[in-house]
Amino acid sequence: MTPIELLEDVKSRFSVLLYNDEKALLSLLRKALVTYMDKAGFIASRRYKEIEEELTLPDDFLARICLKDHRNRFITSTVYIDNEERVLTLRLTGNEETPLVLTYMIDATRVDLDKWQIPTTAYGLIADYLELLISIPNSERLRRVSIAGKLDATDIPASMDLMSRKIELETAIAMNRAIIPAVSIGG
């Protein structure tokens, strides 16, 4: 599921959605993805079929975890990023076998919200966190409308309860931390 599809799914959870500014909702979606990235992380892999001294990094690259060859041997490499160039420089021995596999952390600020697929292991927590992020301003608006209409607002969650739930969800996200694969170096 893409982040945009997740946003639509989460919006459907609300029986009354007063906080429905599309730009603001996209901002909360980004915030949910970045919070997950910061507390748990997203891991991806990219295969390179040819061995070259410099490999182009994926667009969503945040940090290198490791680079291995076909035989699972660690390859020493250096990341170089500036405004125009994003490359991985390899220190080759001549014994490497293709394909090379780069395992890296994803930068959620650089993903295409319409195309990137959220890992299934992260979907539930991100959806719940996004729902909560939307609930905070939505509940405030519901409370104002209810009070202005002289309606009972006791069933609308209080800000303190929502903030407490936010802390609980952030802890759950941190407990769902991405597992970085083991690497052994040596002969």
N, CA and C of each residue as an Amber inpcrd file, in Angstrom:
protein
   561
   0.8410000  -1.1740000   0.0000000   0.0000000   0.0000000   0.0000000
   0.8900000   1.2420000   0.0000000   0.5210000   2.2010000  -0.8100000
   1.2840000   3.4510000  -0.8890000   0.8700000   4.3800000   0.2580000
   1.6930000   5.3820000   0.5810000   1.3080000   6.3360000   1.6170000
  -0.0090000   7.0640000   1.3090000  -0.2630000   7.3940000   0.0600000
  -1.5190000   8.0610000  -0.3060000  -2.7080000   7.1330000  -0.0480000
  -2.5560000   5.8630000  -0.3870000  -3.6180000   4.8850000  -0.1110000
  -3.8210000   4.7340000   1.3920000  -2.7400000   4.7640000   2.1560000
  -2.8420000   4.6920000   3.6090000  -3.6160000   5.8960000   4.1480000
  -3.3290000   7.0830000   3.6360000  -4.0380000   8.2890000   4.0670000
  -5.5360000   8.1490000   3.7980000  -5.9000000   7.6750000   2.6240000
  -7.3200000   7.4950000   2.2980000  -7.9640000   6.4690000   3.2230000
  -7.2420000   5.4060000   3.5170000  -7.7340000   4.3700000   4.4320000
  -7.9620000   4.9540000   5.8240000  -7.0190000   5.7420000   6.3040000
  -7.1320000   6.3370000   7.6350000  -8.2720000   7.3600000   7.6730000
  -8.4270000   8.1500000   6.6280000  -9.5260000   9.1340000   6.5860000
 -10.8790000   8.4450000   6.7010000 -10.9840000   7.2420000   6.1560000
 -12.2610000   6.5140000   6.2100000 -12.5810000   6.0110000   7.6200000
 -11.6220000   6.0410000   8.5280000 -11.8600000   5.6280000   9.9170000
 -12.6820000   6.6560000  10.6980000 -12.7370000   7.8880000  10.1970000
 -13.4320000   8.9580000  10.9030000 -14.8860000   9.0360000  10.4470000
 -15.8150000   9.0140000  11.4160000 -17.2230000   9.1990000  11.0560000
 -17.4810000  10.6650000  10.7290000 -16.7850000  11.5730000  11.4360000
 -16.8700000  13.0080000  11.1560000 -15.4430000  13.5280000  11.0580000
 -15.0740000  13.9990000   9.8690000 -13.7330000  14.5280000   9.6600000
 -13.8380000  16.0120000   9.3120000 -13.6650000  16.8410000  10.3390000
 -13.7100000  18.2850000  10.1270000 -12.3480000  18.8310000   9.7250000
 -11.3010000  18.1400000  10.1210000  -9.9380000  18.5450000   9.7700000
  -9.6080000  17.8740000   8.4510000 -10.0390000  18.4750000   7.3410000
  -9.9230000  17.8060000   6.0480000  -9.1850000  18.6170000   4.9870000
  -8.3350000  19.5320000   5.4040000  -7.5040000  20.2820000   4.4610000
  -6.4500000  19.3210000   3.8900000  -6.4870000  19.1040000   2.5950000
  -5.6210000  18.1010000   1.9490000  -4.1370000  18.3770000   2.1850000
  -3.7390000  19.6330000   2.1210000  -2.3300000  19.9900000   2.3370000
  -1.9000000  19.6540000   3.7690000  -2.7640000  19.9550000   4.7300000
  -2.4650000  19.6630000   6.1380000  -2.4230000  18.1560000   6.3770000
  -3.3230000  17.4150000   5.7340000  -3.3330000  15.9580000   5.8980000
  -2.0800000  15.3320000   5.2990000  -1.6300000  15.8420000   4.1540000
  -0.3810000  15.3430000   3.5610000   0.8070000  15.6440000   4.4710000
   0.7780000  16.7920000   5.1240000   1.8400000  17.1450000   6.0700000
   1.8490000  16.1700000   7.2480000   0.6660000  15.8200000   7.7490000
   0.5850000  14.8460000   8.8490000   1.0240000  13.4580000   8.3820000
   0.7340000  13.1180000   7.1310000   1.1970000  11.8470000   6.5750000
   2.7180000  11.8030000   6.5600000   3.3360000  12.8780000   6.0830000
   4.8100000  12.9620000   6.0870000   5.3550000  12.8560000   7.5070000
   4.6800000  13.5310000   8.4430000   5.1250000  13.4940000   9.8420000
   5.0620000  12.0700000  10.3850000   4.0120000  11.3330000  10.0580000
   3.8870000   9.9420000  10.5030000   5.0060000   9.0770000   9.9240000
   5.3000000   9.2610000   8.6350000   6.3690000   8.4840000   7.9890000
   7.7370000   8.8230000   8.5840000   7.9790000  10.1050000   8.8140000
   9.2740000  10.5250000   9.3650000   9.4260000  10.0530000  10.8080000
   8.3460000  10.0930000  11.5750000   8.4150000   9.5910000  12.9530000
   8.7670000   8.1110000  12.9480000   8.1270000   7.3450000  12.0610000
   8.4480000   5.9230000  11.9610000   9.9000000   5.7300000  11.5250000
  10.3360000   6.5250000  10.5620000  11.7190000   6.4420000  10.0850000
  12.6960000   6.7260000  11.2320000  12.4290000   7.7620000  12.0110000
  13.3240000   8.1440000  13.1010000  13.3470000   7.1280000  14.2360000
  12.2080000   6.5500000  14.5580000  12.1170000   5.6700000  15.7240000
  12.3260000   4.1950000  15.4080000  11.9710000   3.7730000  14.1940000
  12.0930000   2.3610000  13.8460000  12.9550000   2.1410000  12.6100000
  12.7480000   2.9320000  11.5900000  13.5380000   2.8270000  10.3660000
  12.9280000   1.9020000   9.3350000  13.2310000   2.1990000   8.0890000
  12.8300000   1.3780000   6.9520000  14.1010000   0.8580000   6.2970000
  14.1740000  -0.4390000   6.0480000  15.3410000  -1.0420000   5.3990000
  14.9480000  -1.5250000   4.0090000  15.8430000  -1.3130000   3.0570000
  15.6240000  -1.7870000   1.6880000  16.9360000  -2.3350000   1.1380000
  16.8280000  -3.0240000   0.0240000  18.0100000  -3.5510000  -0.6620000
  17.9250000  -3.1890000  -2.1330000  19.0940000  -3.0260000  -2.7250000
  19.1620000  -2.7750000  -4.1670000  20.2620000  -3.6470000  -4.7430000
  19.9570000  -4.2910000  -5.8680000  20.9170000  -5.1590000  -6.5450000
  21.6020000  -4.4010000  -7.6730000  22.8790000  -4.6610000  -7.7960000
  23.6710000  -4.1110000  -8.9050000  24.2140000  -5.3050000  -9.6680000
  23.9110000  -5.3740000 -10.9620000  24.3080000  -6.5280000 -11.7760000
  25.7310000  -6.4310000 -12.2910000  26.2800000  -5.2220000 -12.2870000
  27.6520000  -5.0450000 -12.7610000  28.5040000  -4.4340000 -11.6610000
  29.7640000  -4.8350000 -11.6310000  30.6930000  -4.3010000 -10.6390000
  31.4240000  -3.1130000 -11.2500000  31.2620000  -1.9810000 -10.6140000
  31.9410000  -0.7610000 -11.0300000  32.5660000  -0.1350000  -9.7840000
  33.5110000   0.7560000  -9.9790000  34.1470000   1.3960000  -8.8250000
  33.2210000   2.3840000  -8.1330000  32.2500000   2.9450000  -8.8700000
  31.2570000   3.8350000  -8.2830000  29.8670000   3.3700000  -8.6930000
  28.9870000   3.2680000  -7.7130000  27.6050000   2.8790000  -7.9670000
  26.6960000   4.0460000  -7.5950000  25.6570000   4.2630000  -8.3740000
  24.6990000   5.3200000  -8.0810000  23.7960000   4.8630000  -6.9430000
  23.6320000   5.7380000  -5.9600000  22.7800000   5.4120000  -4.8190000
  21.3060000   5.5540000  -5.1910000  20.4370000   4.7600000  -4.5600000
  18.9910000   4.9090000  -4.7990000  18.5170000   6.3120000  -4.3760000
  17.4550000   6.7830000  -4.9970000  16.9220000   8.1080000  -4.6820000
  16.4760000   8.2280000  -3.2240000  15.9920000   7.1310000  -2.6410000
  15.4940000   7.1660000  -1.2690000  16.5590000   6.7640000  -0.2310000
  17.8210000   6.8070000  -0.6090000  18.9260000   6.4010000   0.2590000
  19.0970000   7.3610000   1.4310000  19.1950000   6.8060000   2.6420000
  19.4770000   7.5930000   3.8400000  20.8510000   7.2300000   4.4110000
  21.0930000   5.9310000   4.6030000  22.3650000   5.4950000   5.1760000
  22.6590000   4.0600000   4.7440000  23.9360000   3.8000000   4.5210000
  24.3600000   2.4560000   4.1300000  24.3930000   1.5560000   5.3630000
  23.8810000   0.3600000   5.2040000  24.0350000  -0.6570000   6.2460000
  25.1990000  -1.5500000   5.8460000  25.1330000  -2.1240000   4.6340000
  26.2580000  -2.9250000   4.1450000  26.1310000  -3.1550000   2.6390000
  27.2330000  -3.5510000   2.0660000  27.2860000  -3.9250000   0.6580000
  27.9550000  -5.2850000   0.6070000  27.2670000  -6.2570000  -0.0270000
  27.7910000  -7.6260000  -0.1090000  27.7660000  -8.0990000  -1.5530000
  28.6300000  -9.0760000  -1.8370000  28.6150000  -9.6670000  -3.1720000
  27.7680000 -10.9400000  -3.1580000  27.7750000 -11.6600000  -4.2870000
  26.9540000 -12.8620000  -4.4630000  27.2440000 -13.9280000  -3.3950000
  28.4760000 -14.0080000  -2.9590000  28.8710000 -15.0000000  -1.9430000
  28.6890000 -14.4760000  -0.5260000  28.0040000 -13.3570000  -0.3840000
  27.7260000 -12.7440000   0.9200000  28.9710000 -12.1720000   1.5840000
  29.9670000 -11.8190000   0.7890000  31.1840000 -11.2300000   1.3250000
  31.0170000  -9.7110000   1.3950000  31.4380000  -9.1560000   2.4990000
  31.3520000  -7.7140000   2.7440000  32.2980000  -6.9710000   1.7990000
  31.8150000  -5.8740000   1.2230000  32.6310000  -5.0340000   0.3480000
  32.7630000  -3.6670000   1.0000000  33.9710000  -3.2270000   1.1970000
  34.2220000  -1.9220000   1.7860000  33.8260000  -0.8370000   0.7880000
  33.1200000   0.1810000   1.2950000  32.6480000   1.2440000   0.4120000
  32.5280000   2.5490000   1.1800000  32.4920000   3.6340000   0.4310000
  32.3600000   4.9710000   0.9980000  31.2000000   5.6800000   0.3140000
  30.3560000   6.3110000   1.1100000  29.2180000   7.0590000   0.5750000
  29.6590000   8.4880000   0.3080000  29.2810000   9.0010000  -0.8690000
  29.5620000  10.3930000  -1.2130000  28.2680000  11.0260000  -1.7090000
  27.8240000  12.0530000  -0.9930000  26.5890000  12.7470000  -1.3700000
  26.8260000  14.2490000  -1.3410000  26.4640000  14.8980000  -2.4380000
  26.4070000  16.3630000  -2.4440000  25.1490000  16.7450000  -3.2160000
  24.9980000  17.9900000  -3.5780000  23.7740000  18.4380000  -4.2390000
  23.5280000  17.7720000  -5.5900000  24.5810000  17.4070000  -6.2940000
  24.4270000  16.8790000  -7.6440000  24.7850000  15.4060000  -7.7770000
  25.5520000  14.8910000  -6.8590000  26.0710000  13.5330000  -7.0090000
  25.7620000  12.7120000  -5.7630000  25.3280000  11.4750000  -6.0020000
  25.0260000  10.5380000  -4.9190000  25.6090000   9.1870000  -5.3240000
  26.8060000   8.8870000  -4.8470000  27.4710000   7.6530000  -5.2740000
  28.0390000   6.8790000  -4.0890000  28.2740000   5.6120000  -4.3630000
  28.9240000   4.7140000  -3.4240000  30.2260000   4.2880000  -4.0940000
  31.3450000   4.6710000  -3.4980000  32.6550000   4.3340000  -4.0480000
  33.1280000   3.0410000  -3.3940000  33.4830000   2.0620000  -4.2230000
  33.8790000   0.7440000  -3.7220000  35.3930000   0.6020000  -3.6590000
  35.8350000  -0.1780000  -2.7010000  37.2490000  -0.5750000  -2.6390000
  37.2800000  -2.0460000  -3.0350000  37.5660000  -2.2690000  -4.3040000
  37.4820000  -3.6120000  -4.8660000  38.7980000  -4.3690000  -4.7370000
  38.6600000  -5.7000000  -4.5510000  39.8450000  -6.5610000  -4.4690000
  40.0200000  -7.3720000  -5.7470000  38.9720000  -7.4550000  -6.5540000
  39.0150000  -8.2610000  -7.7700000  38.3800000  -9.6260000  -7.5930000
  38.0270000  -9.9780000  -6.3490000  37.4080000 -11.2780000  -6.0690000
  35.8870000 -11.2010000  -5.9480000  35.3150000 -10.0320000  -6.1320000
  33.8790000  -9.8440000  -5.9440000  33.1020000 -10.5260000  -7.0780000
  31.9120000 -11.0380000  -6.7340000  31.0480000 -11.6920000  -7.7110000
  29.6890000 -11.0100000  -7.7220000  29.1560000 -10.8390000  -8.9290000
  27.8390000 -10.2100000  -9.0560000  26.7350000 -11.2190000  -8.7620000
  25.5660000 -10.7340000  -8.3650000  25.2040000  -9.3300000  -8.1750000
  25.6770000  -8.8250000  -6.8110000  25.9040000  -7.5200000  -6.7570000
  26.1920000  -6.8690000  -5.4830000  24.8570000  -6.4430000  -4.8900000
  24.7460000  -6.5190000  -3.5560000  23.5020000  -6.1190000  -2.8930000
  23.8230000  -5.0610000  -1.8530000  23.2320000  -3.8860000  -2.0460000
  23.3520000  -2.7890000  -1.0960000  22.1390000  -2.8230000  -0.1730000
  22.3770000  -2.9480000   1.1130000  21.3060000  -2.8640000   2.1040000
  21.4370000  -1.4930000   2.7430000  20.3090000  -0.7640000   2.7900000
  20.3710000   0.6180000   3.2560000  19.0950000   1.0370000   3.9760000
  19.2050000   2.1350000   4.6890000  18.0510000   2.7360000   5.3560000
  17.3850000   3.6850000   4.3610000  16.0540000   3.6890000   4.3620000
  15.2810000   4.5540000   3.4650000  15.0280000   5.9030000   4.1190000
  15.1620000   6.9460000   3.3270000  14.8370000   8.3040000   3.7540000
  13.3780000   8.5640000   3.3680000  12.4890000   8.5340000   4.3520000
  11.0520000   8.6840000   4.0980000  10.6850000  10.0580000   3.5580000
  11.5790000  11.0290000   3.6920000  11.2860000  12.3610000   3.1460000
  11.5010000  12.4010000   1.6400000  12.1360000  11.3690000   1.0880000
  12.4560000  11.3670000  -0.3370000  11.6190000  10.3650000  -1.1470000
  10.6650000   9.6990000  -0.4990000   9.8740000   8.6990000  -1.2230000
   8.7160000   9.3660000  -1.9610000   8.2840000   8.7380000  -3.0370000
   7.1260000   9.1970000  -3.8010000   5.8770000   8.6630000  -3.1050000
   5.0550000   9.5550000  -2.5730000   3.8750000   9.1550000  -1.8050000
   2.8570000   8.3810000  -2.6310000   2.8960000   8.5350000  -3.9530000
   1.9560000   7.8320000  -4.8270000   2.4550000   6.4570000  -5.2630000
   3.7440000   6.1830000  -5.1180000   4.3030000   4.9400000  -5.6570000
   4.9820000   4.0450000  -4.6240000   5.6480000   4.6430000  -3.6400000
   6.4130000   3.8510000  -2.6770000   5.4810000   2.9310000  -1.8910000
   5.9020000   1.7030000  -1.7010000   5.1060000   0.7280000  -0.9660000
   5.5640000   0.6710000   0.4900000   4.6510000   0.9430000   1.4050000
   4.9600000   0.8710000   2.8330000   5.1350000  -0.5990000   3.1970000
   6.2070000  -0.9340000   3.9080000   6.3780000  -2.3330000   4.3230000
   5.1840000  -2.7910000   5.1780000   4.7110000  -3.9990000   4.9390000
   3.5360000  -4.4980000   5.6650000   3.7610000  -4.5410000   7.1720000
   4.9970000  -4.7270000   7.5880000   5.2880000  -4.7660000   9.0310000
   5.1320000  -3.3970000   9.6810000   5.1540000  -2.3450000   8.8960000
   5.0510000  -0.9860000   9.4290000   3.6590000  -0.3770000   9.2450000
   2.8680000  -0.9570000   8.3610000   1.5950000  -0.3450000   7.9800000
   0.6860000  -0.0380000   9.1800000   0.4570000  -1.0050000  10.0350000
  -0.4860000  -0.8360000  11.1500000  -0.1020000   0.2930000  12.0840000
   1.1600000   0.3280000  12.4680000   1.6090000   1.3790000  13.3890000
   1.5710000   2.7590000  12.7420000   1.9620000   2.8410000  11.4810000
   1.9230000   4.1380000  10.7960000   0.4760000   4.6030000  10.6490000
  -0.4220000   3.6870000  10.2960000  -1.8360000   4.0400000  10.1500000
  -2.4200000   4.5190000  11.4790000  -2.1350000   3.7970000  12.5550000
  -2.6380000   4.1970000  13.8700000  -2.0690000   5.5440000  14.2950000
  -0.7860000   5.7560000  14.0200000  -0.1450000   7.0220000  14.3860000
  -0.7170000   8.1750000  13.5640000  -0.9270000   7.9530000  12.2790000
  -1.5220000   8.9860000  11.4290000  -2.9420000   9.3020000  11.8900000
  -3.7010000   8.2720000  12.2180000  -5.0620000   8.4960000  12.7300000
  -5.0270000   9.3720000  13.9810000  -4.1000000   9.0970000  14.8480000
  -3.9640000   9.9000000  16.0650000  -3.5590000  11.3380000  15.7480000
  -2.6110000  11.5080000  14.8230000  -2.1980000  12.8600000  14.4370000
  -3.3710000  13.6610000  13.8650000  -4.2390000  12.9970000  13.1220000
  -5.4200000  13.6690000  12.5720000  -6.4550000  13.9020000  13.6710000
  -6.5690000  12.9560000  14.6030000  -7.5520000  13.0620000  15.6840000
  -7.3240000  14.2740000  16.5780000  -6.0770000  14.6550000  16.7820000
  -5.7780000  15.7670000  17.6940000  -6.4480000  17.0630000  17.2120000
  -6.1830000  17.5380000  15.9830000  -6.8780000  18.7600000  15.5490000
  -8.3630000  18.5260000  15.2370000  -8.7060000  17.3050000  14.7820000
 -10.1030000  17.0140000  14.4670000 -10.9670000  17.0500000  15.7330000
 -10.4640000  16.4980000  16.8240000 -11.2020000  16.5080000  18.0940000
 -11.3900000  17.9270000  18.5980000 -10.3690000  18.7480000  18.4260000
 -10.4750000  20.1470000  18.8500000 -11.5820000  20.8530000  18.0720000
 -11.6450000  20.6210000  16.7770000 -12.7010000  21.2440000  15.9590000
 -14.0780000  20.6930000  16.3310000 -14.1590000  19.3790000  16.5580000
 -15.4270000  18.7820000  16.9760000 -15.9060000  19.3730000  18.2990000
 -14.9780000  19.5680000  19.2240000 -15.3180000  20.1380000  20.5260000
 -15.8680000  21.5560000  20.3530000 -15.1990000  22.3700000  19.5240000
 -15.6620000  23.7470000  19.3020000 -17.0630000  23.7800000  18.6810000
 -17.2810000  22.9130000  17.6860000 -18.5870000  22.8580000  17.0330000
 -19.6600000  22.4110000  18.0280000 -19.3510000  21.4030000  18.8290000
 -20.3090000  20.9010000  19.8130000 -20.6490000  21.9570000  20.8480000
 -19.6390000  22.6450000  21.3540000 -19.8720000  23.6880000  22.3640000
 -20.6600000  24.8460000  21.7510000 -20.3130000  25.2370000  20.5280000
 -21.0330000  26.3300000  19.8660000 -22.4980000  25.9540000  19.6140000
 -22.7540000  24.6880000  19.3630000 -24.1170000  24.2300000  19.1320000
 -24.8180000  23.7860000  20.3990000 -24.1530000  24.0090000  21.5420000
 -24.6980000  23.6340000  22.8570000 -25.0120000  22.1360000  22.9300000
 -24.0820000  21.3390000  22.3470000 -24.2030000  19.8820000  22.3730000
 -23.2400000  19.3020000  23.3980000 -23.4880000  18.0780000  23.7860000
 -22.6220000  17.3900000  24.7420000 -21.2890000  17.0460000  24.0700000
 -20.1750000  17.4770000  24.6580000 -18.8460000  17.2210000  24.0980000
 -18.0340000  16.2710000  24.9720000 -18.6780000  15.6110000  25.9330000
 -17.9350000  14.7450000  26.8550000 -17.4040000  13.4770000  26.1920000
 -18.0020000  13.0730000  25.0670000 -17.5350000  11.8580000  24.3940000
 -16.3710000  12.1100000  23.4290000 -15.9850000  13.3720000  23.2710000
 -14.8460000  13.7200000  22.4120000 -13.5720000  13.6030000  23.2410000
 -12.5740000  12.8550000  22.7600000 -11.3400000  12.6580000  23.5460000
 -10.6590000  13.9920000  23.8840000 -10.1770000  14.0730000  25.1170000
  -9.4640000  15.2680000  25.5780000  -8.0540000  15.2880000  24.9990000
  -7.5020000  16.4850000  24.8650000  -6.1530000  16.6490000  24.3210000
  -5.1200000  15.8610000  25.1170000  -5.2500000  15.8610000  26.4380000
  -4.2930000  15.1320000  27.2920000  -4.3310000  13.6300000  27.0020000
  -5.5340000  13.0840000  26.7880000  -5.6590000  11.6560000  26.4780000
  -5.0150000  11.3300000  25.1350000  -5.2300000  12.2060000  24.1610000
  -4.6470000  11.9890000  22.8370000  -3.1230000  12.1090000  22.8780000
  -2.6080000  13.0550000  23.6400000  -1.1500000  13.2010000  23.7540000
  -0.5380000  11.9950000  24.4690000  -1.2380000  11.4790000  25.4580000
  -0.7710000  10.2770000  26.1590000  -0.7380000   9.0880000  25.1980000
  -1.7730000   8.9690000  24.3970000  -1.8250000   7.8900000  23.3970000
  -0.7150000   8.0540000  22.3630000  -0.4020000   9.2900000  22.0230000
   0.6770000   9.5620000  21.0630000   2.0120000   9.0390000  21.5960000
   2.2780000   9.2930000  22.8690000   3.5190000   8.8100000  23.4850000
   3.5510000   7.2820000  23.4850000   2.4170000   6.6490000  23.7860000
   2.3420000   5.1830000  23.7660000   2.6370000   4.6300000  22.3730000
   2.0560000   5.2580000  21.3570000   2.2850000   4.8000000  19.9830000
   3.7380000   5.0040000  19.5550000   4.3320000   6.1120000  19.9490000
   5.7430000   6.3530000  19.6110000   6.6370000   5.3020000  20.2600000
   6.2880000   4.8840000  21.4670000   7.0350000   3.8160000  22.1430000
   6.8550000   2.4940000  21.4030000   5.6380000   2.2050000  20.9730000
   5.3770000   0.9720000  20.2120000   6.1450000   0.9740000  18.8920000
   6.2210000   2.1290000  18.2490000   6.9810000   2.2400000  16.9980000
   8.4550000   1.9560000  17.2580000   8.9990000   2.5370000  18.3240000
  10.4140000   2.3160000  18.6600000  10.6830000   0.8420000  18.9700000
   9.6960000   0.1600000  19.5280000   9.8490000  -1.2670000  19.8330000
   9.8130000  -2.1230000  18.5540000   9.3310000  -1.5500000  17.4750000
   9.2320000  -2.2430000  16.1940000  10.4370000  -1.9330000  15.3020000
  11.5390000  -1.5690000  15.9300000  12.7470000  -1.1450000  15.2220000
  13.1830000  -2.1550000  14.1750000  13.5990000  -1.6360000  13.0370000
  14.0780000  -2.4830000  11.9370000  15.2990000  -3.2750000  12.3970000
  15.3480000  -4.5160000  11.9970000  16.4710000  -5.3810000  12.3720000
  17.5310000  -5.2920000  11.2830000  18.6830000  -4.8320000  11.6750000
  19.7890000  -4.6850000  10.7270000  20.4770000  -6.0420000  10.5830000
  20.6440000  -6.5060000   9.3480000  21.2360000  -7.8220000   9.1370000
  22.6730000  -7.9040000   9.6500000  23.0360000  -9.0800000  10.1160000
  24.3850000  -9.2960000  10.6250000  25.3910000  -9.3210000   9.4790000
  26.5710000  -8.8260000   9.7690000  27.6500000  -8.8110000   8.7850000
  28.8900000  -9.3750000   9.4720000  29.5650000 -10.2940000   8.8010000
  30.8330000 -10.7640000   9.3530000  31.9490000 -10.3840000   8.3990000
  33.0210000  -9.9200000   8.9750000  34.1630000  -9.5030000   8.1740000
  35.3210000 -10.4110000   8.5580000  35.9620000 -10.9580000   7.5760000
  37.1070000 -11.8040000   7.8750000  37.2440000 -12.9180000   6.8620000
  38.2460000 -13.6930000   7.0430000  38.5150000 -14.7230000   6.0550000
  38.2550000 -16.0200000   6.6160000
